[in-house]
């Protein structure tokens, strides 16, 4: 059901939804609500994976895969890409304008 609806959304709508769930994850994590933060993290990855599988965005596949890596790194506090949460917020905001 979600997949069917997801694949009818534009890229901006998809990224907006991923961004919304990502922001929720960060807020919950910063509050120390690890269980709900983890659930939101999983939802963020599920939405990202739907966009990865969306054939319309195949030319953006590497960007979306990197986004997934960065989200995982931020959740697990891995500094491999040296990207701050604020940088990712700015990335998602671009899709909402």
SVG drawing of the C-alpha trace seen along z (x, -y; Angstrom):
<svg xmlns="http://www.w3.org/2000/svg" viewBox="-2 -28 38 30">
<polyline fill="none" stroke="black" stroke-width="0.4" points="0.0,0.0 2.7,-2.5 4.8,-1.5 1.9,-2.1 1.4,-5.6 5.1,-6.3 5.7,-5.7 3.1,-8.3 4.9,-11.0 7.3,-13.4 11.0,-13.4 10.3,-16.6 7.5,-14.8 9.5,-11.7 12.5,-13.7 10.1,-15.8 8.7,-12.7 12.2,-11.3 13.3,-14.6 10.3,-14.8 11.0,-11.4 14.7,-12.2 14.0,-15.4 11.7,-13.3 14.5,-10.8 17.0,-13.5 14.7,-15.3 13.9,-12.0 17.5,-11.0 18.5,-14.3 15.8,-13.9 17.3,-10.5 14.1,-8.7 16.2,-5.8 13.3,-3.4 11.2,-5.9 14.3,-7.3 15.2,-3.8 11.7,-3.3 11.9,-6.6 15.4,-5.7 14.0,-2.4 11.1,-4.3 13.6,-6.8 15.5,-3.9 12.3,-2.3 11.3,-5.5 14.8,-6.0 14.9,-2.4 11.6,-3.1 13.2,-6.0 16.3,-3.9 14.0,-1.4 12.0,-4.0 13.2,-3.6 12.3,-7.2 15.3,-8.4 17.9,-6.0 20.1,-9.0 20.1,-10.1 20.8,-6.6 24.3,-7.3 23.1,-10.5 20.2,-8.6 22.5,-5.7 25.0,-8.2 22.1,-9.9 21.2,-6.5 24.8,-6.0 24.9,-9.5 21.6,-9.0 23.0,-5.7 26.3,-7.5 24.4,-10.3 22.2,-7.8 25.1,-5.7 27.4,-8.7 29.9,-7.6 31.9,-10.6 33.1,-9.0 31.6,-11.8 32.1,-14.6 28.5,-15.8 26.6,-17.5 22.9,-17.1 22.4,-20.8 23.9,-20.1 21.4,-17.3 18.6,-19.6 19.7,-22.1 19.7,-19.4 16.1,-18.4 14.9,-22.0 15.9,-22.4 13.3,-19.9 10.5,-21.7 11.1,-25.1"/>
</svg>
